[in-house]
Amino acid sequence: MKILIRPAGWYRWFLFRATGSETDRMLMLSAIFSGVLIIARIAYTGSFTFIGLAWNLFLAWLPYLMSSLIQYQQSVKTNKWKLAAGSFVWLLFIPNSFYILTDLFHLGEHGGVPLWFDLALIISFAWNGLLLGILSVRQMERVMQRFIPGKHELLFIYPIMWLNALGVYIGRYLRFNSWDIITNPFELTSDIVKMLWHPVQYKYVWSMVACFSVFMTLVYLTIKRIGKTIH
């Protein structure tokens, strides 16, 4: 008697991601290109400058993988507790995708190669992070559509982008990481409460959050509309 063993849901999901859709293959190709630029810079200069971009890109992949898992696994989508837990963890990591945009601040800080090369290098990583973030948010929007009344997409999109912008500020200027909510929750909470309690004193913070949240919302909606028009 033959015994048929069906692969577990998570195993089938990893097989699915390994083979990948056309989108996944393009994302991987783009990430490889960024990696090649980093390796070329290291080989040319002998310096590991910008190696941190590779780590930032890895962190940007995590929320995309999480949202893909949530979207693919019916057992997660249909179980409110699993969905809530998965969405919470996703929220902690999704700002990492958009955070790479601020690495453009480092342009021109380091020599050794032509400025155009560093521009291409940083933009390639920022582009990958932005794409991963937008695709991840789109996946979660689809999952959450049954909770969004009518076609009011902004009820989901803008709060997410606002939290992303806040997360970018916290990561770039306060130097906290996603896992600090577990390893350093009191200091993180204290800093956020101070910003909320004294908004005028922290007007620079809220100006940045407002600017970035609107910008990322417009980018998301533009790409979403373009995607609909070309189908």
N, C-alpha and C positions, 0 to 999 in steps of 0.2 A: 504494500500500500504506500503510495506516495504521499508525503506530507508537504503541503504547500504553505510556505511561510511568507506572509505578506509583510513588506517592510513597514515599520512604524511611520506615523505621520511625519515626524520630524525628519526621518531618514529620507522619505520620499521628497520632502521639501528641499533637502540639501542636494538631492540628485537633480531636482528641477532647477535649482540655482546653478548647479555645476554645468549643466547643458546650456541653460540660460536662454532668454529671449533675445531678439535682435537688439533691444534696448540695453540689456545687460552686457551683451558683447561689445557694444559701442562704448558703454561706460568703462568697461574693463580696458578696452583699447586706449581710450583717452587717459585712463589712470596709468597705463604702462608708458605712454608717451611722457607723462609728467615724471615718472620714475627714471626714464632714460635721460631726461634733462638734468635731473639731480645727479645721476651717476656721471654724466659727462662733465658737469661742473666740478665734482669731486676729483675726477681724473685729471682735469686741466689745472686746477688750482692747488690740489693736495689739501684742501680745506673742506670741513664738513658743514660749512655754512649752508643754511636753509634745509639741513637734514630734518629739522623739526616739522617741515611741511609734509613729509611722508607720514609722520605720526598723526598730524592733523587730518590728513586725508583718510587714514585708517579710521579715526574717530568719526569722520563724516560718513563712512560706509555703514557704521553700526546702526543708526536710525533707519537707513534705507532697508537693511536686512531685517530689522525688527518690524517695520511696517509691511514688508513683503510677507513675513511669516504670519502676521496678524491677518492680512488680507487673504492669504492662501489657506490658512487653517480654519475650517468651519467650526471646529470645537472651541476656538478662541472667539470667533466673531459672534457665536450664538450663546456664549456663556458670559453673562454680564460681569461676573467677578474676574474672570480671566481677561476679558476685554478691558476692564478698568485698570487692572494691574499692568497689563501690557502697554496700555496707553500712557500710564503714569511713567513707566520706565522710558518709553519712547520720548515723552516730553522732556525728560532729563537730558537726553542725548541729542535731540534734533537741533539745538542751537550750534552744536559742533559743525554742522554742515555749512551754516552761513558764517560762522566765525572766520573761516579761511579768507573771506573777503577782506578782512582787516589786516591780513598779512601784507597787503599792498603798502602798508605803512613802512615796511622795511626796504622798499625799493630805493636804491641808491646809497644804502648804508654800508654796503660791502663792495669792495673792488675786486679786481682779479680777472674779471670777464667784461665784455662789452655790456653796456647798460641795457641794450635791446635784448640780450640773452636773459638777463635777470627778469626783465619785464615779461618776456614770453614764459619763463619758468613760473613766476608767481601767478600770472594770469591763468596759466593752464591749471594750476592747483585750485585757484579760486573758482574757475569755471566748473571744475569737477565737483567741488563742494556745493556750489550753487545748484547744479543739476541734480545731485543726489538729494539735496534738501527739498527742492521743488517736487521731484518725483515721489519722495517719501510723504510729503504733506498731501499730495494728490491721492496717494494710496489711502491715507488715513481719512481724507475727506470722503472717499467712496465708502469706506467702512462705516463712517458716522452719518451717512446720508439719511438713514432712517430716523435719526434723532434730530435732524435739522428741518424745521418747519418750512414747507414750500420750497422755494428756490433761493432762500436767503443764505447764500454761500458765505457771505461776509461774516455772518454770525459765528462761523467756525474759523474762517481764514484769518481775519484780522486779529482776534485774540491770540491765535497761534503765532502769528508774525510779531505781535507785540511782545510775547514771551520770548521769542527768538531774539529780538532786538535787546531785550533786557539781559538775556543770557550772554549775548555777545559782549555787552558792556561789562558784565560781571567777570567774564573770562579774560577780556583784554585789559581792563583797567584794575579790577580787584584781584585778578589772578587766581580765581577759584576755578575748579574743574567740576565736571558733572558728578563725580563720585564724592565730592566734598559734602553733599547733602547727607552722606552716611558717615564719612570720616571726620568732618568738621562742621556739623550742622549748626552749632550755637553761634559761631563767629559769622557764618554765612547768613543765618537768619537775622542776626543783630545788624549786619550791614544793610540788608534789604529793608528791615523795619525802619532804620534811621533815614533811608532815602524816601520811604513812603511817608514818614512822620514829618519830615522837613522838606517838602517838595521845592520850596523857594530856594532854600540853601543848596539844594542839589539840582537846580534848574538846568545846569549843563548836562547832567545825566538824562533828565527827562526830555531834553531837546534832542539828544542823540537817539534815544529810544523812539521818540515820535518820528524823527526823520527816517531812521532805518526801517521801522515797522511799515510806514507808508511806502517806502521804496520797495521793500521786499514783497509787499502785497501787490503793488503794481506789476512787478516783474512776474510774479506767480500768475496773476490774472491774464497778463498779456500772453505768456507762453501757453496757458490753458486755452485761451481763445484761438491762438494760432493753431494749436493742435486740433481743434474742432474744425477749423476751416479747411484744413488740408486733407481731411478724410472724405 
